[in-house]
C-alpha cells in the first residue's frame, strides 16, 4: 500500500510538468481544454498572439523572399502551418511557420525544380515527419551531437547572409546569382560598384534600428517598426530602392483555394534527396525549439506528437501554396515571454496574420526588399551561436566535429554537413572508448 501511495505521489509530482504524459499521442490543446480553460487564460493568449503575429508578419515575408518565392507564400505558411502546429502539436507554446534555417534548402529546391517541385518536396517531407513521429523515432533526433547542431546552425547563418547581400545593397548582377557560396561571393564582389545607396541606407538602417530597439526597448516590435519606417521613407522620398510591389506585384488579400501539386513517380524520385534534407532539418529545428520552450516554461513537450503535427502542417501548407513549416525558436520564445498560457495563442497568432492579409495586404507593396534583407541580417546574427562556437572550438574533439559540420555546410550542403559531423563524432567516440581498453 505504501509503495502504491509512493507511486501515486511521484505521479502527482510528474504530472504538472507533463513528464508523465510525454509519450502520449495527444495534442497539448486537448490536455489544456480538459484541465479547464478560463476567460482569463484566453485574454493572456490573445495578447501573446498579437505580439507574436507582429514579429511573424515581416519575418515570414522576408524568409519567403530570401527563399526565392513571393512573400505571400511565407504568410500562407505562417497562417496554415502556425495554426496546425499549435492545434495538433505536442507543445503548449510552440509557434510554427517559415524558418530562416530553411532558406538555403527552399531556395536551392526552387531554383532546381520550380514551384511545383518545391511544393511536392514540402509534402514529401511532411509525410516523412509524420511517419517518424508515428514510429516513435522522435527521441532519436535528441542524440545529434551538440557540436553538430552549433556547426550547421552557424553555417546556415553565414549562407543566408551571403544570399541577402544583393538585396541589402541593391547590387546589379550580370546574370543569375550563383548558388554555391564561393562563386556567389565572387559574383557579388564583381558587382560591388553597382551599390544602390538608397537601398543600402534603408537596409543597414533597418538592421541598426532593430538592434537598438532590442537593446533599449526590448518590448517594442523592432522588426515591424523598422520595416514600416523604411517603407514610409522609401515611398515619401521616392527612393530608388526595389520594393515587394516592384518585384512581385500586390500580395493577395486572403488564402488561395487548396490545390494539390502535380505528382509523378519520376518527380518524386528526383525530389527524395531534397525531401530527406527538409525532413532532417525540420525534425531537428522543431524539437530544438520545443526543448527551448521546455527550458523557459518548465513544461515537457511530447516529441512524437510534435513531429506528427509538423508533418501534417507541412502537407496542408503545400496544398495552400505555402513553403516549409517548422517550430521557430525566436517566435516560440517571444510567445512565452508575452505570457502565453496554451496552444490557443499560436492558433490565434495565425488568425491575426490572416487578418493582416484580409485588411492591409496592399500596403505590403511599398516594403523595400533591402529592409527585409536588414531583418534577415538580424536573424542571421541571432541564429549564429557565436559564444558557443568559440567555446566548442577550444577543445579539439568538439572542434573537429564543429568545423567538419560548419565547413561542409558552407561548401557542400546542410545534409552533407550534418552527416559528416555525426560520422566524425561517432569515430571520435569509438577512439575514446578503445584507447583505455588498449592501455589495460
N, C-alpha and C positions, 0 to 999 in steps of 0.2 A: 504493500500500500504506500509505504514511504517512497519507494522507487517510482511508483506511478505519480505520486504528488510531485516528486522532484522533476519528473519528465514534463508534467503539466506546467510547472513553474518555469522550466527552461523554455518551453514552447511559448509561454506568455511573454518572456523576455525577448524572444527572437521575432515574434510576430510583428511588433510595431515597426521595425525597420525593413520588413519584407524578406528577411533571410530565409525564414522557414517556408516561404512560398515561391522562392526564386526559380524553382524548377517547373512551375506550372505553365501550361499554355493557356493563359488567361490574360486578356488586356488589362492593364492597370486601371483603365477607365471604369471597367465593371467593378473592380475592387473598391475604387473610390466611391462609386454610387451605392454599393452595398453597405459601406460603412456609414453612409449618411452624408449628403452634400447640401450645405446650407446656402442661403441667400448671401450671407457674409462671405463665404468662400467664393461664390460666383463673382461678387464685386471685386475681390482681390485678383481673381483670374482674368477678369476683363481688363483691369488696369495693367496687369503684366502683359496681356496680349497686345494692347495698344503700344506699349513700349517696344516689344519685340517686333511688331509689324513696322514700326518706324525704322528700326535697324534693318529689317529684312528687305524693305522696299528698294532702296538704292543698291544694296548689295546683290540682290537677285538679278537686277538688270545688268550690273557691272560684270557679274560672273558669266551671264549669258553672252554678252558682247565679247568678252575675252575668250569665250569658248568657240567663237565663230558662228554663233546663231543670233537671231534677232532678240531684242531684250524681252519681248513678251513671253518667250519660251522659259526664261528664268522665273517670271511671275507665275506662269502655269505650274511650274514645279513647286514653287513656294505655296501655292494655293492647294493644289491636289495632294502633293506629297506631304506638305505640312499638316493638312487635315488628317490624312490617313495614318501617318506615323504616330500622331498623338492619339487618335481614336482607337487604334489597334495595337499600339506598341506596349513594350514591357517596362517602360519608364514613366514615372509621373511627370517628368519635366522636360523630356527630350523634345527639341524642336527640329523638325525635318525640313529639307529644302535643298536647293542647289548649293554646292560647297566649292570653295576655292581649290581644294585639293583635286577636284575632278577636271579643272580647266584644261590641263595638258591632255588628258585622255579624251575628253569630249572633242577638243579642237582637232586632235590627230584623226579621230574616227570620222568626224565631219568632213575633214579635208580629203580623206581617202575614199569614203563610201557615200558621202552625201547625207542629206537629212533623213531619207528613208532608212539608210543603213544605220544611222545613229539611233533612230527610234527602235529599230529591231534589236540593236545591241543593248539598249536600256531595258527592253522587255526580257531579253535572254538573261541578263544579269539579275533582273528581278526574280525570274523563275529559279535561278540558281540560289539566290539568297533565301528564298522561301524553302527550298529543299534542304539547304544546310540547317536552317532553323528547325524544320520538322524532324530532321535526323538527329537533333540534339548535338550538333557539332559546333555550336557557337562558342562553347568554352575553349575549344582548341585555339581560337584566334588569340586568346589571352597569352598563349605561350610564345608568341612572336617576341623576340628579344627587344628590350627597351632601346638598345643602341640602333637596331634596325628601324624602329619607329621614328627615332630622332633623325636618323640619316635620311630616310625618304621624305620626311616632313620638310627638312631644310632643303633638300634637293628640289622638291616641288615648289617651295617658296622662291628659290632662285630662278627656276624655269618660268614660273608665272610672271615674275618681274621682268624678265627678258622679253616676254611677249607683250608687255604693256609699254615698253619704251617708245614704240612707234606712235601710239595714240597720245601718250603723255606729253611728247614734244612736237606732235603734229608733223612727223617726218614723212617725206615723199620717197618711196622706194621705187626702184626700177624693176617692175615685175612683182610677182608674189613674194611674200615674206617667207624665207626658208623655215622649215620646222625644227631641224636639229639645232642645238644650242650654238655651237661654234660658227657654222655658216650664217646663222641668224645674227649673231653679234658682229660678224664681218660685214654683212649687208647693212646693218644699222650704222656701223661706223662709217661706211662709204656715203651714207645719206645724211651725215651729221650737218652738212652745210644747208640742208633744207628745213631746218628747225623753224616752226611757226611760233614766234614769240608769244602771241596771244594764247595759244594752246598751252605752251609751257607755263605761263603765268597762272592760268586757270587750274591746270593740273597740279603743279607744285604748290600753289596757294591753297588748293583744296586739301591736299595731304597735310600741309603745315597747320591749317586751321583745325583739322581733326585731331592732330597730336596735341595742340594747345588746349582744345576743349577737353580732351581726355584727361589732361593734367590738372587744369584749373576748374573745369566744370564737368566732372565725370558723369553727372546725372543728365546732362543735356545730350540730345541725339546728334552727335557731332557729324556723322556721315550725311544725314539728311540735311542738316543746316549747311554744310559745305556744298553739297550738290545744288540746293536751292539757290544759294547766293551766287554760285558760279553761273547758273542758268539765267538769273536775273541780270547779272553784269554782262554776260555774253549777248543777251537779247537787247538790252538797253543801249549798250555801246556799239552794237553791231560788229562785234569782234569776229575776225576771220578764223574761227575755230569750228571744226566739224562737229555736228550735233547728231543726236539719235535720229531726228527727223530727216537730216540731210543724207544719212546713210541708209536708214531702214524705213523711213516714212512714219506714219502715225501708228501708235500702239492700239490694237483693237480694244473696244470697250466691252470686256467680258470674256468668258471662256468659249472656246470653239466647240463644235459638236464632236464627240469622241469618234475616232476612226482608227481602225487597225492599219498599221503599215503593211506594205506589200511584202509577202513572205515567199521564200522558195528554199528548198533544201540546199541548193548551191550557195545561196547568200548566207544561210545560217552557218554552214561550214566555214565560209570565209570569215564570218564575224566571231566565231567561237573564241579565238585568242583574245580579241578585244573585250568580249563579254567576260572572260575569266579575269582580266585585269580590273574591269569595273567591279566585279564581284568581290575580289580580294580587297580592293581599296574601300569599297562600300562597307564590307564587314568590319574591317579594322577601324575605319573612321567612325562608324555608328556606335560600336561598342566602346571605343575610346571616349567618345562624347558621353555615353551613358555612364561610364566609370567616373568621369569628371563630375557629372551630376550627382552620383552617389557620394563622392567625397565632399561636395558642397552641402548636400542636404541631409546626409546621414541615413539615406534610404538604400535599398538594394534593388537593382533592376533585374528583370527576367530576360537574360541574354537571348535565349532561343525564340521567345515570343517577339523580342525586339527585331531579330533578323527576319522573322516571318512578316512583320509589319513593314519593314524596309523593303522587302521583296515585293509585296503586294502594292506598295506605294509607287515603286518604280514601274511596275506593269501598267497601272492605271495612269500614271503621269505620261507615259509614252502614248497611250491611247488619246490623250488630250494634246499631244504635240509637245510635251514638256521634256526637259533633259533629266539627267540622273538625279536621284534624290538620296540623301543620306542624313544622318544625325549631324548637326552643326554645333561645334563646341562653343563658339562665341555667342551664338543666339540662345543656346541652351543655358549658358552661364548668365546671360542677361535676363532670361526668363526667371531663373531662381532668385537673382538679386532684386528683381522687380516685385517679388512677393507672391509668385505663382503657388497655387495650392495643389493643382491637379492637372491632368491632361487637357482639361477644358480650355486652359489658357493657350495651348498650342493649337487647338481647333479654332478658337476664336481669332488667333493671330492670322490664320489663313483666311478667315472671313473678312478681316479688316483689309488685307491685301487685295482681296476680290472687290471690296467696296471702293478702293482706290481706282481699280481698273474701270469700274462702272461709272465713276464720277469724274475723275481727274486725268484719265489716260491721255487726252490730247495735249496736256501740259508737258508730258514727257518728251515731246519732240524738240523742246528747247534745251534739253540737258546736253552739255558739251561732253563728247567722248573723252576728252582729256581729264575732265572732273571725275568720271567713272574710273579712269586709269589711276587717278590720285587716290581714290577709295581703295583700289586693289593694292596700291603701293603700301598703304597702311596695313591691309590684310596680310601681305607678304611679310612685313616686318614683325607683326604679331605671331604669324604662323611659325616662323623660323625660331626654334628653341635655342637661342644663341648661348645663354648661360649653360644650358645642359650640354650643348655641343662642346663647349670649351672644357667642361668638367670631364666628359667621357673621353676626350682626346688625350688626357693626361695619362691614361692607363693603356698600355699597348694592346692588351687583348680587346678591350672595348673600342679602342681607337681603330683597330684593323677592321672590326665589324662595321663601325660607324662610317669610315672612309670608303670601304667597299660599297656600302649601300648608297652613300651620298654621291660618290663619283660615278657609279654606273647608272644611277637615276638620272644624272645630268647628261651623260654622253650616250646612253642607250635608251632605256625607258624605265618606268616605275616598276613593272613586274620583274624585269631582269634585276633591278637593284635590290628588291625585297628578297628574291630567291637567292641571289648571290650573298647577301648579308646573312640570311639564315644558314646557308651552307657553311660560310666562314665561322659563324658562331657554333655550329654543330661540330665542326672539325676541331676548333679550339677546346670545346668541352671534352671531346674524346681524348685529345692530347693531355689535358689536365688530369683526367682520370687514370691514364696509363702511366704517367711519369712516376707517381708514388708507388704503383704496383711494381714497376721495374726496379725501383730503389729497394723495395722489400726483397 
